[in-house]
């Protein structure tokens, strides 16, 4: 009897060579020594000796793509196939492939086997993110055995692991942050400024009427395209939407990233008043023209509040002009200035037209101010 030892291997059957007696004697009844020539040796072609453990020859990984936890992108399963260099028998299904997704340890569970391979599957979970691909760490058998036909236990060391650098795990929905306009702003166009947390596959910005003048075409949707979909800051993107003057809008966005993660109808601004009309300024006087010596109260009434502090200038013929000076605020829309009419200049009377002008002003609502009415007196 021969006891197979470590390192013994014969893939085409052992050879029976000769018989060595050493101190043994083999004789017949009359003490004739036996002829030691071996005759009629049976075939050993299928008497194989194998003491070599199966080893992992390669580990294949999921296709290069982006994976999420929603099942709507390329897919939400990560399949890894561990291939051995020999035919294997597997008993049990609790072996796992240890991987790291981002900085989190995860386990891919046993899925199926072939003659010489085992496939493990990991179901991407919410919160999993890995921008440069998961790492494949080790194989844990638990109660499972992996053996070749001779009963040699497989070596669990993982060799020739394929690259996962383009196996991107992304379960984070994209975020669009609106930097302009802001809540309660008054605007004259549908121009927006925003930033994107990542490059997205698609995105839209929607203006929806919430008050003010009726808008039968609301909501207004603008689909971002090209460079507007890239991550980072985007300034003064003119959406050119057919908004209605005097209408109040809310702004929302929807976006889907390249892994299929979506954000839908997320609010980013409220109470935005759109007004593209020119606003009026009316000037009145408490005396009728022509005026003589004395004070005249000049009242300036704005249709909407100005952004700047109103100032007045007066040019009366034959006098020293009044350069820009602040008006007295009566209310947010009404300002006044008391002007003393000068009737002479160096002893010479000068009658005629006095012109009234204001500093450059912009309205809080609307595109601009129209030229002031009644901007002169005599």
C-alpha positions in Angstrom: 0.0 0.0 0.0 1.2 3.5 -0.9 0.0 6.5 1.0 -0.3 9.5 -1.3 1.8 12.4 0.0 1.7 16.1 -0.5 3.3 17.0 -3.9 2.3 13.7 -5.5 0.6 14.3 -8.8 -0.1 12.1 -11.8 -2.6 13.2 -14.4 -2.5 10.2 -16.7 -2.3 7.4 -14.2 0.4 5.9 -12.1 3.0 3.5 -13.6 3.6 0.1 -11.9 7.3 -0.4 -12.6 8.9 -3.3 -10.7 8.9 -5.4 -7.5 11.7 -5.0 -5.0 12.0 -7.6 -2.2 14.5 -5.9 0.0 14.8 -8.5 2.9 11.6 -10.2 1.9 11.6 -13.7 0.2 8.9 -15.0 -2.1 9.2 -18.8 -2.7 7.1 -21.7 -3.7 6.6 -24.9 -1.6 10.0 -26.3 -2.6 11.9 -23.0 -1.9 12.2 -21.8 -5.5 12.5 -18.0 -5.6 9.7 -16.2 -7.4 10.3 -14.6 -10.7 9.7 -10.8 -10.0 8.8 -9.9 -13.5 5.4 -8.1 -13.5 3.1 -9.6 -16.0 -0.5 -8.7 -16.9 -0.5 -5.3 -15.1 -3.9 -3.8 -15.2 -4.4 -0.3 -16.7 -3.8 2.6 -14.3 -4.9 5.3 -16.9 -7.7 6.4 -14.6 -5.8 6.0 -11.3 -4.9 9.7 -11.0 -3.0 11.3 -8.2 -3.8 15.0 -7.5 -2.6 16.8 -4.4 -2.7 20.3 -5.9 -5.3 22.6 -4.5 -7.4 24.5 -7.1 -6.4 28.2 -7.3 -8.3 31.3 -8.4 -7.1 32.0 -12.0 -9.1 35.2 -12.4 -11.9 37.4 -11.0 -14.2 39.2 -13.5 -16.1 42.3 -12.5 -19.3 44.1 -13.7 -19.2 46.0 -17.0 -17.9 49.5 -17.0 -21.0 51.6 -16.2 -22.7 53.6 -13.5 -24.8 51.7 -11.0 -27.4 52.9 -8.5 -30.0 51.5 -6.0 -33.1 52.3 -8.1 -32.9 49.7 -10.8 -33.5 52.4 -13.5 -29.9 53.0 -14.6 -27.5 50.5 -16.1 -28.5 48.1 -13.3 -28.4 47.8 -9.5 -26.6 44.5 -9.2 -22.8 44.0 -9.2 -21.9 40.5 -10.3 -18.3 39.2 -9.7 -17.2 35.8 -11.1 -14.4 33.9 -9.4 -12.8 31.4 -11.8 -10.6 28.5 -10.7 -7.9 26.6 -12.7 -9.7 23.3 -12.1 -13.1 21.8 -12.1 -14.6 22.4 -8.6 -17.4 20.9 -6.5 -19.1 23.4 -4.2 -21.1 22.3 -1.1 -23.0 25.1 0.6 -24.1 28.5 -0.5 -23.0 30.8 2.3 -19.6 31.8 0.9 -19.3 35.5 0.3 -17.0 37.8 -1.7 -15.8 40.7 0.5 -15.8 44.0 -1.3 -15.4 47.7 -0.3 -17.8 50.3 -1.8 -16.4 53.7 -1.1 -15.1 53.3 2.4 -17.8 50.8 3.5 -17.2 47.0 3.7 -19.9 45.0 1.8 -20.4 41.4 0.9 -21.5 39.9 -2.4 -23.6 36.8 -1.9 -23.3 33.4 -3.6 -25.4 33.5 -6.8 -24.5 30.5 -9.0 -21.7 28.2 -10.2 -20.4 26.6 -13.3 -17.9 23.7 -13.6 -15.0 25.9 -12.6 -16.4 29.2 -11.4 -18.7 30.8 -8.8 -20.6 34.1 -9.3 -21.3 36.4 -6.4 -23.8 39.3 -6.5 -24.0 42.5 -4.6 -27.3 44.5 -4.6 -26.4 48.2 -4.5 -27.9 49.8 -1.5 -29.0 53.4 -0.7 -26.0 55.4 0.4 -23.5 53.4 -1.6 -21.2 55.7 -3.5 -17.8 54.9 -5.1 -16.4 57.3 -7.7 -13.4 55.1 -8.7 -14.9 51.6 -8.4 -15.3 49.1 -5.5 -12.3 47.1 -4.4 -12.4 43.2 -4.3 -10.9 42.1 -1.0 -11.2 38.5 -0.2 -13.3 35.3 -0.3 -14.9 33.9 2.9 -16.1 30.3 2.8 -18.1 30.2 6.1 -19.5 26.6 6.0 -19.1 26.2 2.3 -16.4 23.9 0.8 -14.8 24.3 -2.6 -12.8 21.3 -3.7 -11.5 19.6 -6.8 -12.4 16.1 -7.8 -9.7 14.7 -5.6 -11.0 16.5 -2.6 -8.3 19.2 -2.4 -9.6 22.3 -0.8 -9.4 25.3 -3.0 -6.9 28.1 -2.3 -9.0 31.2 -1.5 -6.4 33.7 -2.6 -7.8 36.0 -5.3 -5.6 36.4 -8.4 -5.8 38.4 -11.6 -8.7 40.7 -10.4 -10.0 42.8 -13.3 -10.1 46.6 -12.9 -13.1 48.2 -11.4 -12.0 51.8 -12.0 -14.9 52.4 -14.3 -17.5 50.5 -12.3 -19.0 53.6 -10.7 -21.5 53.3 -7.8 -23.7 56.4 -7.5 -26.9 56.5 -5.4 -26.9 60.2 -4.7 -29.5 62.3 -6.5 -28.3 65.4 -8.3 -28.8 68.8 -6.8 -29.5 72.1 -8.6 -28.9 75.2 -6.5 -30.5 78.4 -7.7 -28.3 81.5 -6.9 -30.5 83.9 -8.9 -33.3 84.8 -8.6 -34.0 84.4 -4.9 -37.3 84.2 -2.9 -39.4 87.3 -3.2 -37.3 88.8 -6.0 -38.7 91.0 -8.8 -37.4 90.1 -12.2 -37.8 91.4 -15.7 -36.5 88.3 -17.6 -36.4 84.5 -17.0 -32.6 84.6 -16.7 -31.3 82.3 -14.0 -27.9 81.5 -12.4 -27.4 78.1 -10.8 -24.9 75.4 -9.8 -25.1 71.6 -10.3 -23.6 69.1 -7.9 -22.7 66.8 -10.7 -22.9 66.5 -14.5 -26.4 65.2 -15.3 -28.0 63.4 -18.2 -31.0 65.6 -18.2 -32.5 68.5 -16.3 -35.3 71.1 -16.5 -36.3 74.3 -14.8 -40.0 75.1 -14.4 -41.7 78.4 -13.7 -45.2 78.0 -12.4 -47.8 80.7 -11.7 -48.8 81.1 -8.1 -50.4 84.5 -8.1 -50.8 87.9 -9.8 -51.9 88.2 -13.4 -53.3 85.1 -15.1 -50.9 83.0 -17.2 -52.7 80.5 -19.4 -49.5 78.9 -20.5 -48.2 78.1 -17.0 -46.2 76.1 -16.2 -43.2 77.1 -18.4 -40.6 74.4 -18.8 -37.0 74.9 -20.0 -34.9 71.8 -20.7 -31.2 72.3 -20.1 -28.9 71.0 -22.8 -25.2 70.8 -23.7 -22.9 72.7 -21.4 -25.9 73.7 -19.2 -25.8 70.1 -17.9 -22.3 70.1 -16.6 -21.3 70.2 -12.9 -20.4 73.6 -11.4 -21.6 77.2 -11.7 -23.7 78.5 -14.5 -24.3 82.3 -14.6 -27.0 84.3 -16.4 -28.6 81.5 -18.4 -31.4 83.2 -20.4 -34.3 80.8 -20.5 -36.3 83.1 -22.8 -39.6 81.8 -21.4 -42.9 83.6 -22.4 -43.7 84.8 -18.9 -46.6 87.2 -18.3 -46.0 90.6 -16.8 -47.5 91.0 -13.4 -47.5 87.3 -12.6 -46.0 85.7 -9.5 -44.1 82.4 -10.1 -42.4 79.6 -8.1 -39.4 77.9 -9.6 -38.7 74.1 -9.4 -36.3 71.8 -11.1 -36.0 68.1 -12.1 -32.8 66.3 -12.9 -31.5 62.8 -13.6 -27.8 62.0 -13.3 -25.8 59.5 -15.4 -26.5 56.7 -13.0 -30.3 57.2 -13.2 -30.7 58.9 -9.8 -33.5 61.5 -10.1 -34.7 64.6 -8.3 -38.2 65.6 -9.3 -40.1 68.9 -9.0 -37.8 70.2 -6.2 -38.6 73.8 -5.2 -35.7 76.3 -5.5 -37.4 79.7 -5.4 -40.8 81.1 -4.4 -42.8 84.4 -4.9 -40.9 85.6 -7.9 -42.7 88.6 -9.5 -42.1 89.0 -13.2 -42.8 92.5 -14.6 -41.3 93.8 -17.9 -43.2 97.1 -18.1 -41.9 100.6 -17.7 -43.1 102.4 -14.6 -44.3 106.1 -14.3 -43.0 109.1 -12.4 -45.4 112.0 -12.0 -44.3 115.5 -10.9 -46.8 118.0 -9.5 -46.6 121.6 -8.0 -48.7 123.2 -5.3 -48.8 126.5 -7.4 -50.0 127.1 -10.9 -47.6 128.5 -13.6 -46.5 131.2 -14.0 -45.1 131.4 -10.5 -43.7 134.5 -8.8 -41.5 135.0 -5.9 -41.9 132.5 -3.1 -41.8 128.8 -2.3 -43.3 126.1 -4.4 -43.7 122.5 -3.2 -42.7 120.0 -5.8 -44.2 116.5 -5.3 -42.7 113.4 -7.1 -44.9 110.3 -7.1 -43.6 106.9 -8.2 -45.7 104.1 -9.5 -43.4 101.6 -7.8 -40.6 102.1 -5.3 -37.2 103.1 -6.7 -34.1 101.1 -5.8 -32.1 104.3 -5.3 -32.6 107.5 -3.2 -34.4 110.0 -5.4 -32.6 113.4 -6.0 -33.9 116.5 -7.8 -32.2 119.1 -9.9 -33.8 122.4 -11.1 -32.6 124.7 -13.9 -34.4 128.1 -13.8 -33.3 130.7 -16.4 -31.2 133.5 -15.1 -30.5 131.9 -11.8 -28.0 129.6 -10.1 -29.2 126.1 -10.8 -30.1 123.6 -8.0 -27.8 120.7 -8.5 -28.9 117.2 -7.5 -30.1 117.1 -3.9 -32.1 114.6 -2.0 -35.9 114.8 -1.9 -37.8 114.5 1.4 -39.5 111.1 1.7 -43.2 111.3 2.5 -43.9 107.6 1.8 -42.2 104.8 -0.1 -43.8 106.2 -3.3 -44.0 110.0 -2.6 -41.2 112.5 -2.2 -41.2 116.3 -2.0 -38.9 119.3 -2.4 -39.6 122.9 -1.5 -38.1 125.3 -4.0 -37.9 129.1 -3.7 -38.5 130.8 -7.0 -35.8 133.4 -7.9 -37.1 136.4 -9.9 -33.9 138.2 -10.6 -30.3 137.5 -11.3 -27.9 140.4 -10.6 -30.8 142.9 -10.8 -32.2 141.6 -14.1 -35.5 139.8 -14.1 -35.5 136.5 -15.9 -38.9 134.9 -16.7 -39.3 131.6 -18.5 -39.2 127.8 -18.3 -37.6 126.0 -15.3 -36.7 122.4 -16.0 -36.9 119.7 -13.3 -34.9 116.5 -13.6 -34.1 113.5 -11.4 -31.1 111.3 -10.9 -30.9 107.9 -12.7 -33.4 105.6 -11.0 -34.4 102.0 -11.4 -37.7 100.6 -10.3 -38.0 97.7 -7.8 -40.5 96.1 -10.2 -40.4 96.5 -14.0 -37.8 97.3 -16.5 -37.3 101.0 -16.1 -39.1 104.3 -15.4 -40.7 106.3 -18.2 -39.7 110.0 -18.5 -41.3 112.0 -15.6 -44.5 113.9 -16.5 -44.7 117.7 -15.9 -41.0 118.0 -15.6 -41.0 121.8 -16.0 -42.8 125.0 -14.7 -42.8 128.7 -15.6 
